[in-house]
C-alpha cells in the first residue's frame, strides 16, 4: 500500500513508523525546516519531502496519483481540509483520512471536502473516558464517512432491553451492525444466536438514521 502523510509532527511520524513496519510504502510531506532537519532521516524506509502539502505541485511530487491512502495530520485544520480536497478531487485518492484539531471544526470534515474518515482526538478521548466510567450509556467512539457512520459502545446495564436475548431477536435497524462483544476480557465475534448479558460491552456500527433505534434497544 502506498501512503502519503501530510504533516511530519509526532502524529505523522508515529503513523509512518507503524506503516513502514507493516511493509507499506510511506512518504511524509512537511514544510517545517526544524522538523525536516531533526527527523527527516530518523525513520528508516520513509521518504521525506520538504514543501507545502497544500500545494498541488508538491502533492504531485509526492506521487498522489499513485497513492492508496492520504492521511492529513497537520496541526492546522485548514491545511488538513485543503490537502483532503486536493487529494480526492485532483488526484482521486481512494481513501482520505484527516485529523481534526479543533472539535468545533469537525462538521466540515466530510465528503464535501474529500474526507472519508475524520479523527477528532478530543472527541475520541472524551468518548473513551465516558466508555470507561459509564454503564448503560450510548457512547460514540469514532465517525466515518463525514459522520454518516459511527462506531459506538454500550455497556449493558441492569434492565437493558437487550439483556439475556439473542441478537437476531432484538430487531436492530437495518443499518445497524453489532461489530463485537467484550465479555470478561474476551472478545466475542457476534452471530445471530449470540446472547447478550448484563455487563457486556457491545460495539455497534450505526448511521444517523439507525442510531436512535440502536440506542433504544441497548439502553432503553
SERORO-532052 format. One record per residue: x, y, z of N, C-alpha, C in turn; residue in three letters; residue number from 1. Coordinates in steps of 0.2 Angstrom, whole numbers, plus 5000, padded with zeros to 4 digits. Atoms other than C-alpha are relative to their C-alpha. Layout:
N
<node <X, Y, Z>, <X, Y, Z>, <X, Y, Z>, 'Ala', NUM>
...
END
This chain:
220
<node <5004, 4994, 5000>, <5000, 5000, 5000>, <5004, 5006, 5000>, 'Unk', 1>
<node <4997, 4994, 5001>, <5006, 5017, 4995>, <4996, 5006, 5004>, 'Unk', 2>
<node <5003, 4995, 4995>, <5003, 5031, 5009>, <5004, 5006, 5000>, 'Unk', 3>
<node <4997, 4994, 4999>, <5006, 5049, 5009>, <4997, 5004, 5006>, 'Unk', 4>
<node <5002, 4997, 4994>, <5006, 5058, 5025>, <5002, 5008, 5000>, 'Unk', 5>
<node <4999, 4993, 5000>, <5004, 5077, 5026>, <5001, 5002, 5007>, 'Unk', 6>
<node <4999, 4998, 4993>, <5012, 5083, 5042>, <5005, 4995, 5003>, 'Unk', 7>
<node <4994, 5004, 4997>, <5029, 5077, 5050>, <5000, 5001, 5007>, 'Unk', 8>
<node <5000, 4999, 4993>, <5024, 5081, 5068>, <5000, 4993, 5003>, 'Unk', 9>
<node <5000, 5007, 4997>, <5023, 5067, 5081>, <4995, 4995, 4998>, 'Unk', 10>
<node <5005, 5005, 5002>, <5007, 5060, 5075>, <5002, 4997, 4993>, 'Unk', 11>
<node <4998, 5003, 5006>, <5013, 5059, 5057>, <5006, 4995, 5000>, 'Unk', 12>
<node <4994, 5005, 4999>, <5030, 5051, 5062>, <4998, 4994, 5003>, 'Unk', 13>
<node <5002, 5007, 4997>, <5021, 5038, 5073>, <4996, 4996, 4995>, 'Unk', 14>
<node <5004, 5004, 5005>, <5009, 5033, 5059>, <5005, 4998, 4995>, 'Unk', 15>
<node <4995, 5003, 5005>, <5024, 5032, 5046>, <5004, 4994, 5003>, 'Unk', 16>
<node <4996, 5006, 4997>, <5034, 5021, 5058>, <4996, 4994, 5000>, 'Unk', 17>
<node <5004, 5006, 4999>, <5020, 5009, 5061>, <4998, 4997, 4993>, 'Unk', 18>
<node <5002, 5003, 5007>, <5015, 5008, 5042>, <5006, 4997, 4997>, 'Unk', 19>
<node <4994, 5002, 5003>, <5033, 5006, 5037>, <5002, 4993, 5003>, 'Unk', 20>
<node <4999, 5006, 4996>, <5035, 4992, 5050>, <4995, 4995, 4997>, 'Unk', 21>
<node <5005, 5005, 5003>, <5020, 4984, 5042>, <5001, 4998, 4992>, 'Unk', 22>
<node <4998, 5001, 5007>, <5028, 4984, 5025>, <4997, 5005, 4995>, 'Unk', 23>
<node <5003, 4995, 5005>, <5019, 4999, 5017>, <5005, 5005, 4998>, 'Unk', 24>
<node <4996, 4995, 5003>, <5027, 5012, 5006>, <4998, 5007, 5002>, 'Unk', 25>
<node <5003, 4994, 4997>, <5026, 5029, 5015>, <5004, 5006, 4998>, 'Unk', 26>
<node <4997, 4994, 5001>, <5030, 5047, 5011>, <4997, 5005, 5004>, 'Unk', 27>
<node <5002, 4994, 4995>, <5029, 5062, 5023>, <5002, 5007, 4996>, 'Unk', 28>
<node <4999, 4993, 5003>, <5027, 5080, 5016>, <4999, 5005, 5006>, 'Unk', 29>
<node <5000, 4995, 4995>, <5031, 5094, 5028>, <5004, 5006, 4998>, 'Unk', 30>
<node <4996, 4994, 5001>, <5037, 5112, 5027>, <5004, 5003, 5005>, 'Unk', 31>
<node <4997, 4998, 4994>, <5044, 5114, 5044>, <5007, 4998, 4999>, 'Unk', 32>
<node <4993, 5001, 5001>, <5063, 5116, 5042>, <5003, 4996, 5006>, 'Unk', 33>
<node <4997, 5003, 4994>, <5066, 5111, 5060>, <4998, 4993, 5000>, 'Unk', 34>
<node <5003, 5007, 5000>, <5055, 5095, 5059>, <5004, 4996, 4995>, 'Unk', 35>
<node <4997, 5003, 5006>, <5063, 5091, 5042>, <5008, 4998, 5002>, 'Unk', 36>
<node <4993, 5001, 4998>, <5081, 5093, 5049>, <5001, 4995, 5005>, 'Unk', 37>
<node <4999, 5004, 4994>, <5078, 5084, 5065>, <4998, 4993, 4999>, 'Unk', 38>
<node <5003, 5006, 5000>, <5068, 5070, 5060>, <5000, 4997, 4993>, 'Unk', 39>
<node <5000, 5002, 5007>, <5070, 5068, 5041>, <5003, 4994, 4999>, 'Unk', 40>
<node <4997, 5006, 5002>, <5081, 5053, 5042>, <5000, 4995, 5006>, 'Unk', 41>
<node <5000, 5004, 4994>, <5076, 5045, 5059>, <4995, 4994, 4999>, 'Unk', 42>
<node <5004, 5006, 5001>, <5063, 5033, 5052>, <5002, 4997, 4993>, 'Unk', 43>
<node <4998, 5004, 5006>, <5071, 5020, 5040>, <4994, 4998, 4996>, 'Unk', 44>
<node <5005, 5002, 5005>, <5061, 5017, 5024>, <4995, 5005, 4999>, 'Unk', 45>
<node <5005, 4994, 5001>, <5051, 5034, 5025>, <5003, 5005, 4995>, 'Unk', 46>
<node <4998, 4994, 5005>, <5053, 5046, 5010>, <4997, 5006, 5003>, 'Unk', 47>
<node <5002, 4993, 4998>, <5053, 5064, 5016>, <5000, 5005, 4995>, 'Unk', 48>
<node <5000, 4994, 5005>, <5048, 5079, 5005>, <4999, 5006, 5004>, 'Unk', 49>
<node <5001, 4994, 4997>, <5050, 5096, 5011>, <4997, 5005, 4996>, 'Unk', 50>
<node <5004, 4995, 5004>, <5037, 5108, 5005>, <4993, 5001, 5003>, 'Unk', 51>
<node <5007, 4999, 4998>, <5019, 5114, 5007>, <4995, 4995, 4997>, 'Unk', 52>
<node <5004, 5005, 5002>, <5007, 5100, 5007>, <4993, 5002, 4997>, 'Unk', 53>
<node <5006, 4997, 5003>, <4993, 5112, 5001>, <5001, 5002, 4993>, 'Unk', 54>
<node <4998, 4998, 5007>, <5002, 5115, 4985>, <5000, 4994, 4995>, 'Unk', 55>
<node <5002, 5005, 5005>, <4996, 5105, 4970>, <5007, 4997, 4998>, 'Unk', 56>
<node <4994, 5003, 5003>, <5014, 5103, 4963>, <5004, 4996, 5005>, 'Unk', 57>
<node <4996, 5004, 4995>, <5021, 5097, 4979>, <4996, 4993, 5001>, 'Unk', 58>
<node <5004, 5006, 4999>, <5007, 5084, 4981>, <5001, 4995, 4994>, 'Unk', 59>
<node <4998, 5004, 5006>, <5011, 5078, 4963>, <5007, 4997, 5001>, 'Unk', 60>
<node <4993, 5003, 4998>, <5029, 5076, 4968>, <5000, 4995, 5005>, 'Unk', 61>
<node <5000, 5006, 4995>, <5024, 5065, 4982>, <4997, 4994, 4997>, 'Unk', 62>
<node <5003, 5006, 5003>, <5015, 5054, 4970>, <4993, 4998, 5002>, 'Unk', 63>
<node <5007, 5001, 4998>, <4997, 5056, 4975>, <4996, 4996, 4995>, 'Unk', 64>
<node <5004, 5003, 5006>, <4991, 5050, 4958>, <5000, 4992, 5001>, 'Unk', 65>
<node <4999, 5007, 4999>, <4998, 5033, 4964>, <4998, 4997, 5007>, 'Unk', 66>
<node <5001, 5001, 4993>, <4993, 5034, 4982>, <4993, 4996, 5002>, 'Unk', 67>
<node <5006, 5003, 4998>, <4981, 5022, 4990>, <4996, 5003, 5006>, 'Unk', 68>
<node <5003, 4997, 4994>, <4978, 5032, 5006>, <5004, 5007, 5001>, 'Unk', 69>
<node <4997, 4994, 4997>, <4982, 5050, 5011>, <4997, 5002, 5007>, 'Unk', 70>
<node <5002, 4998, 4993>, <4982, 5055, 5029>, <5003, 5007, 5001>, 'Unk', 71>
<node <4998, 4993, 4998>, <4982, 5074, 5033>, <5000, 5001, 5007>, 'Unk', 72>
<node <4999, 5000, 4992>, <4988, 5075, 5051>, <5004, 5006, 5002>, 'Unk', 73>
<node <4996, 4994, 4998>, <4995, 5093, 5052>, <4996, 5003, 5006>, 'Unk', 74>
<node <5003, 4997, 4994>, <4991, 5104, 5067>, <4995, 5005, 4998>, 'Unk', 75>
<node <5004, 4994, 5003>, <4981, 5116, 5056>, <4994, 4997, 4997>, 'Unk', 76>
<node <5006, 5003, 5003>, <4963, 5111, 5052>, <4999, 5002, 4993>, 'Unk', 77>
<node <5000, 4998, 5006>, <4963, 5122, 5037>, <5004, 4997, 4995>, 'Unk', 78>
<node <4995, 5004, 5005>, <4978, 5114, 5029>, <4997, 4993, 4999>, 'Unk', 79>
<node <5003, 5006, 5000>, <4970, 5097, 5033>, <4995, 4999, 4995>, 'Unk', 80>
<node <5005, 5000, 5005>, <4955, 5101, 5023>, <5002, 5001, 4993>, 'Unk', 81>
<node <4998, 4999, 5006>, <4964, 5108, 5009>, <5003, 4994, 4997>, 'Unk', 82>
<node <4997, 5006, 5003>, <4975, 5093, 5007>, <4995, 4995, 4998>, 'Unk', 83>
<node <5005, 5005, 5002>, <4960, 5082, 5008>, <4996, 5001, 4994>, 'Unk', 84>
<node <5003, 4998, 5006>, <4951, 5091, 4995>, <5004, 4999, 4994>, 'Unk', 85>
<node <4996, 5001, 5006>, <4965, 5091, 4983>, <5001, 4992, 4999>, 'Unk', 86>
<node <4999, 5007, 5001>, <4969, 5073, 4986>, <4994, 4996, 4997>, 'Unk', 87>
<node <5006, 5004, 5003>, <4951, 5067, 4982>, <4998, 5003, 4993>, 'Unk', 88>
<node <5003, 4997, 5007>, <4946, 5079, 4968>, <5005, 5001, 4995>, 'Unk', 89>
<node <4995, 4999, 5005>, <4963, 5082, 4959>, <5003, 4993, 4999>, 'Unk', 90>
<node <4996, 5006, 5001>, <4971, 5065, 4962>, <4996, 4994, 5000>, 'Unk', 91>
<node <5005, 5006, 5000>, <4956, 5053, 4965>, <5003, 4995, 5005>, 'Unk', 92>
<node <4998, 5005, 4995>, <4964, 5045, 4980>, <4994, 4997, 5003>, 'Unk', 93>
<node <5006, 5004, 4998>, <4953, 5031, 4986>, <4998, 5001, 5007>, 'Unk', 94>
<node <5001, 4999, 4992>, <4955, 5034, 5005>, <5003, 5006, 5002>, 'Unk', 95>
<node <4998, 4994, 4997>, <4957, 5051, 5013>, <4998, 5000, 5008>, 'Unk', 96>
<node <5001, 4999, 4993>, <4960, 5052, 5032>, <5002, 5007, 5003>, 'Unk', 97>
<node <4998, 4993, 4998>, <4960, 5069, 5041>, <5000, 5000, 5007>, 'Unk', 98>
<node <4999, 4999, 4993>, <4965, 5074, 5058>, <4996, 5007, 5002>, 'Unk', 99>
<node <5003, 4994, 4998>, <4953, 5087, 5067>, <5003, 5002, 5007>, 'Unk', 100>
<node <4997, 4997, 4994>, <4962, 5098, 5079>, <4995, 5004, 5005>, 'Unk', 101>
<node <5005, 4996, 4996>, <4948, 5109, 5085>, <4993, 4997, 4999>, 'Unk', 102>
<node <5006, 5003, 5001>, <4932, 5100, 5088>, <4994, 5004, 4997>, 'Unk', 103>
<node <5005, 4995, 5003>, <4922, 5115, 5083>, <5000, 4999, 4992>, 'Unk', 104>
<node <4999, 5000, 5007>, <4928, 5112, 5065>, <4998, 4993, 4997>, 'Unk', 105>
<node <5001, 5007, 5003>, <4923, 5093, 5064>, <4994, 5000, 4995>, 'Unk', 106>
<node <5005, 5000, 5004>, <4907, 5097, 5055>, <5002, 5001, 4992>, 'Unk', 107>
<node <4998, 4999, 5006>, <4917, 5102, 5040>, <5004, 4994, 4997>, 'Unk', 108>
<node <4996, 5006, 5002>, <4927, 5086, 5039>, <4995, 4994, 4997>, 'Unk', 109>
<node <5005, 5004, 5003>, <4915, 5077, 5027>, <5002, 4999, 4992>, 'Unk', 110>
<node <4999, 5001, 5007>, <4914, 5071, 5009>, <5000, 5006, 4995>, 'Unk', 111>
<node <4999, 4994, 5004>, <4912, 5089, 5003>, <5007, 5002, 4999>, 'Unk', 112>
<node <4993, 4998, 5000>, <4930, 5092, 5007>, <5004, 4994, 4999>, 'Unk', 113>
<node <4996, 5006, 5003>, <4936, 5075, 5001>, <5002, 4995, 5006>, 'Unk', 114>
<node <4998, 5004, 4994>, <4937, 5067, 5019>, <4996, 4994, 5000>, 'Unk', 115>
<node <5004, 5006, 4999>, <4932, 5049, 5020>, <5000, 4998, 5008>, 'Unk', 116>
<node <5000, 5001, 4992>, <4937, 5047, 5039>, <5003, 5006, 5003>, 'Unk', 117>
<node <4997, 4994, 4996>, <4940, 5061, 5051>, <5001, 4997, 5007>, 'Unk', 118>
<node <4998, 5002, 4993>, <4948, 5058, 5068>, <5001, 5006, 5004>, 'Unk', 119>
<node <4999, 4994, 4995>, <4945, 5071, 5082>, <5002, 4997, 5006>, 'Unk', 120>
<node <4997, 5003, 4994>, <4957, 5067, 5096>, <4996, 5002, 5006>, 'Unk', 121>
<node <5004, 4999, 4994>, <4947, 5077, 5109>, <4994, 4996, 5001>, 'Unk', 122>
<node <5006, 5003, 4999>, <4931, 5069, 5105>, <5001, 4992, 5001>, 'Unk', 123>
<node <4999, 5007, 4999>, <4939, 5052, 5104>, <5002, 4998, 5008>, 'Unk', 124>
<node <4998, 5001, 4993>, <4947, 5054, 5122>, <4994, 5001, 5004>, 'Unk', 125>
<node <5006, 5000, 4997>, <4931, 5060, 5128>, <4995, 4994, 5000>, 'Unk', 126>
<node <5004, 5006, 5000>, <4922, 5045, 5122>, <5003, 4994, 5003>, 'Unk', 127>
<node <4997, 5006, 4996>, <4935, 5033, 5129>, <4999, 5001, 5007>, 'Unk', 128>
<node <5001, 4998, 4993>, <4933, 5042, 5146>, <4993, 4998, 5002>, 'Unk', 129>
<node <5007, 5002, 4999>, <4914, 5040, 5145>, <4999, 4993, 5000>, 'Unk', 130>
<node <5001, 5007, 5000>, <4916, 5022, 5140>, <5003, 4997, 5006>, 'Unk', 131>
<node <4997, 5004, 4994>, <4927, 5018, 5155>, <4996, 5001, 5006>, 'Unk', 132>
<node <5004, 4999, 4993>, <4915, 5026, 5168>, <4993, 5000, 4999>, 'Unk', 133>
<node <5007, 5000, 5001>, <4898, 5025, 5160>, <4997, 4993, 4999>, 'Unk', 134>
<node <5003, 5007, 5002>, <4887, 5009, 5161>, <4993, 5002, 4998>, 'Unk', 135>
<node <5006, 4998, 5003>, <4871, 5010, 5151>, <4999, 5006, 4996>, 'Unk', 136>
<node <5000, 4994, 5004>, <4876, 5025, 5141>, <5002, 4998, 4993>, 'Unk', 137>
<node <4998, 5002, 5007>, <4877, 5025, 5122>, <5006, 5005, 4998>, 'Unk', 138>
<node <4994, 4996, 5000>, <4895, 5032, 5119>, <5003, 4999, 4993>, 'Unk', 139>
<node <4997, 5000, 5007>, <4901, 5037, 5101>, <5008, 5000, 5001>, 'Unk', 140>
<node <4993, 5001, 4999>, <4919, 5032, 5099>, <5003, 5003, 4993>, 'Unk', 141>
<node <4997, 4998, 5006>, <4923, 5036, 5080>, <4995, 5001, 4995>, 'Unk', 142>
<node <5004, 4999, 5005>, <4915, 5043, 5065>, <5003, 4999, 4993>, 'Unk', 143>
<node <4997, 5001, 5006>, <4917, 5038, 5047>, <4995, 5003, 4995>, 'Unk', 144>
<node <5004, 4997, 5006>, <4911, 5045, 5030>, <4997, 5006, 5002>, 'Unk', 145>
<node <5002, 4993, 4999>, <4910, 5063, 5036>, <4994, 5000, 5005>, 'Unk', 146>
<node <5005, 5001, 4995>, <4899, 5057, 5051>, <4994, 4996, 4999>, 'Unk', 147>
<node <5006, 5004, 5001>, <4887, 5047, 5042>, <4999, 4993, 5003>, 'Unk', 148>
<node <4999, 5006, 4996>, <4893, 5031, 5051>, <5004, 5001, 5006>, 'Unk', 149>
<node <4997, 4999, 4993>, <4898, 5030, 5069>, <5001, 4993, 5003>, 'Unk', 150>
<node <4999, 5005, 4995>, <4906, 5017, 5080>, <4998, 5002, 5007>, 'Unk', 151>
<node <5002, 4998, 4993>, <4898, 5017, 5097>, <5000, 4994, 5004>, 'Unk', 152>
<node <4999, 5005, 4995>, <4899, 5007, 5113>, <4995, 5001, 5005>, 'Unk', 153>
<node <5005, 5000, 4995>, <4886, 5002, 5126>, <5002, 4995, 5005>, 'Unk', 154>
<node <4999, 5005, 4995>, <4890, 4993, 5142>, <4993, 4999, 5003>, 'Unk', 155>
<node <5007, 5002, 4998>, <4873, 4984, 5146>, <4999, 5000, 5007>, 'Unk', 156>
<node <5002, 4999, 4993>, <4866, 4989, 5162>, <4994, 4995, 5002>, 'Unk', 157>
<node <5006, 5004, 4998>, <4853, 4980, 5173>, <4994, 5003, 4997>, 'Unk', 158>
<node <5006, 4998, 5003>, <4836, 4982, 5164>, <5001, 5002, 4993>, 'Unk', 159>
<node <5000, 4999, 5007>, <4843, 4984, 5147>, <4995, 4996, 4996>, 'Unk', 160>
<node <5005, 5004, 5004>, <4830, 4978, 5134>, <5004, 4994, 4996>, 'Unk', 161>
<node <4996, 5005, 5004>, <4844, 4968, 5126>, <5003, 4994, 5004>, 'Unk', 162>
<node <4997, 5005, 4996>, <4850, 4958, 5141>, <4996, 4993, 5000>, 'Unk', 163>
<node <5002, 5007, 5000>, <4848, 4939, 5140>, <4996, 4999, 4994>, 'Unk', 164>
<node <5003, 5001, 5006>, <4842, 4940, 5122>, <5005, 4999, 4994>, 'Unk', 165>
<node <4996, 5001, 5006>, <4849, 4934, 5106>, <5000, 5006, 4995>, 'Unk', 166>
<node <4999, 4994, 5004>, <4855, 4947, 5094>, <4994, 5000, 4994>, 'Unk', 167>
<node <5005, 5000, 5005>, <4843, 4941, 5080>, <4993, 5001, 5002>, 'Unk', 168>
<node <5007, 4999, 4998>, <4828, 4943, 5091>, <4999, 5008, 5002>, 'Unk', 169>
<node <5000, 4994, 4998>, <4832, 4961, 5095>, <4997, 5005, 4995>, 'Unk', 170>
<node <5003, 4996, 5005>, <4826, 4969, 5079>, <5004, 5006, 4999>, 'Unk', 171>
<node <4996, 4994, 5001>, <4840, 4981, 5076>, <4998, 5003, 4993>, 'Unk', 172>
<node <5001, 4997, 5007>, <4838, 4994, 5062>, <5004, 4997, 4995>, 'Unk', 173>
<node <4997, 5003, 5006>, <4843, 4988, 5045>, <5008, 5003, 5000>, 'Unk', 174>
<node <4993, 4997, 5001>, <4859, 5000, 5045>, <5004, 4999, 5007>, 'Unk', 175>
<node <4996, 5001, 4994>, <4865, 4994, 5062>, <5004, 4993, 5000>, 'Unk', 176>
<node <4996, 5006, 5000>, <4879, 4981, 5064>, <5003, 4999, 5007>, 'Unk', 177>
<node <4996, 5001, 4994>, <4885, 4973, 5080>, <5006, 4997, 4998>, 'Unk', 178>
<node <4994, 5001, 5003>, <4903, 4973, 5077>, <5004, 4995, 5005>, 'Unk', 179>
<node <4996, 5005, 4996>, <4910, 4964, 5093>, <4996, 5001, 5007>, 'Unk', 180>
<node <5002, 5000, 4993>, <4905, 4960, 5111>, <5006, 4998, 5005>, 'Unk', 181>
<node <4994, 5002, 4995>, <4918, 4961, 5125>, <4997, 4998, 5007>, 'Unk', 182>
<node <5003, 5003, 4994>, <4914, 4950, 5140>, <5006, 4996, 5004>, 'Unk', 183>
<node <4995, 5003, 4996>, <4926, 4946, 5154>, <5007, 5000, 4997>, 'Unk', 184>
<node <4994, 4999, 5003>, <4941, 4952, 5145>, <5001, 4996, 4994>, 'Unk', 185>
<node <5000, 5004, 5006>, <4937, 4941, 5130>, <4996, 5004, 4994>, 'Unk', 186>
<node <5004, 4997, 5005>, <4931, 4947, 5113>, <4996, 4995, 4996>, 'Unk', 187>
<node <5005, 5005, 5003>, <4916, 4938, 5106>, <4998, 5003, 4993>, 'Unk', 188>
<node <5002, 4998, 5007>, <4913, 4939, 5087>, <4993, 4998, 4999>, 'Unk', 189>
<node <5007, 5001, 4999>, <4894, 4941, 5087>, <4997, 4996, 4994>, 'Unk', 190>
<node <5004, 5003, 5005>, <4882, 4930, 5077>, <4993, 5001, 5002>, 'Unk', 191>
<node <5007, 4999, 4998>, <4863, 4930, 5077>, <4998, 4997, 5006>, 'Unk', 192>
<node <5002, 5004, 4994>, <4862, 4917, 5091>, <5004, 5002, 5006>, 'Unk', 193>
<node <4996, 4998, 4994>, <4874, 4926, 5102>, <4995, 5004, 5005>, 'Unk', 194>
<node <5005, 4997, 4994>, <4865, 4931, 5119>, <5004, 5005, 5003>, 'Unk', 195>
<node <4997, 4995, 4997>, <4869, 4947, 5126>, <4999, 5000, 5008>, 'Unk', 196>
<node <5001, 5001, 4993>, <4872, 4948, 5145>, <5001, 5007, 5003>, 'Unk', 197>
<node <4999, 4994, 4996>, <4872, 4962, 5158>, <5008, 5001, 5001>, 'Unk', 198>
<node <4993, 4999, 4999>, <4890, 4969, 5159>, <5004, 5000, 4993>, 'Unk', 199>
<node <4996, 5000, 5006>, <4894, 4966, 5141>, <5001, 5007, 4997>, 'Unk', 200>
<node <4999, 4993, 5004>, <4902, 4980, 5131>, <4999, 4998, 4993>, 'Unk', 201>
<node <5003, 5001, 5007>, <4893, 4980, 5114>, <5003, 5005, 4996>, 'Unk', 202>
<node <4997, 4995, 5005>, <4902, 4989, 5100>, <4995, 4999, 4994>, 'Unk', 203>
<node <5005, 5000, 5006>, <4889, 4994, 5086>, <5002, 5005, 4995>, 'Unk', 204>
<node <4999, 4996, 5006>, <4891, 5002, 5069>, <4993, 5003, 4998>, 'Unk', 205>
<node <5007, 4997, 5001>, <4876, 5014, 5066>, <5001, 5006, 4995>, 'Unk', 206>
<node <5000, 4994, 5004>, <4871, 5028, 5054>, <4996, 5005, 5004>, 'Unk', 207>
<node <5004, 4995, 4997>, <4862, 5044, 5058>, <4993, 4997, 5001>, 'Unk', 208>
<node <5006, 5002, 5000>, <4846, 5036, 5054>, <4998, 4994, 5005>, 'Unk', 209>
<node <5001, 5006, 4996>, <4848, 5020, 5064>, <5003, 5001, 5007>, 'Unk', 210>
<node <4997, 4999, 4994>, <4857, 5027, 5079>, <4995, 5000, 5006>, 'Unk', 211>
<node <5005, 5000, 4994>, <4842, 5031, 5090>, <4996, 4993, 5001>, 'Unk', 212>
<node <5003, 5007, 4999>, <4834, 5014, 5086>, <5005, 4995, 5004>, 'Unk', 213>
<node <4995, 5004, 4996>, <4850, 5005, 5092>, <5001, 5002, 5007>, 'Unk', 214>
<node <4999, 4998, 4993>, <4851, 5016, 5107>, <4994, 4997, 5004>, 'Unk', 215>
<node <5006, 5003, 4997>, <4833, 5011, 5112>, <5000, 4993, 5002>, 'Unk', 216>
<node <4999, 5007, 4999>, <4837, 4993, 5110>, <5005, 4998, 5005>, 'Unk', 217>
<node <4995, 5002, 4995>, <4853, 4993, 5120>, <4999, 5003, 5007>, 'Unk', 218>
<node <5001, 4996, 4994>, <4849, 5006, 5133>, <4993, 5000, 5003>, 'Unk', 219>
<node <5007, 4999, 4997>, <4830, 5008, 5134>, <4998, 5007, 5000>, 'Unk', 220>
END
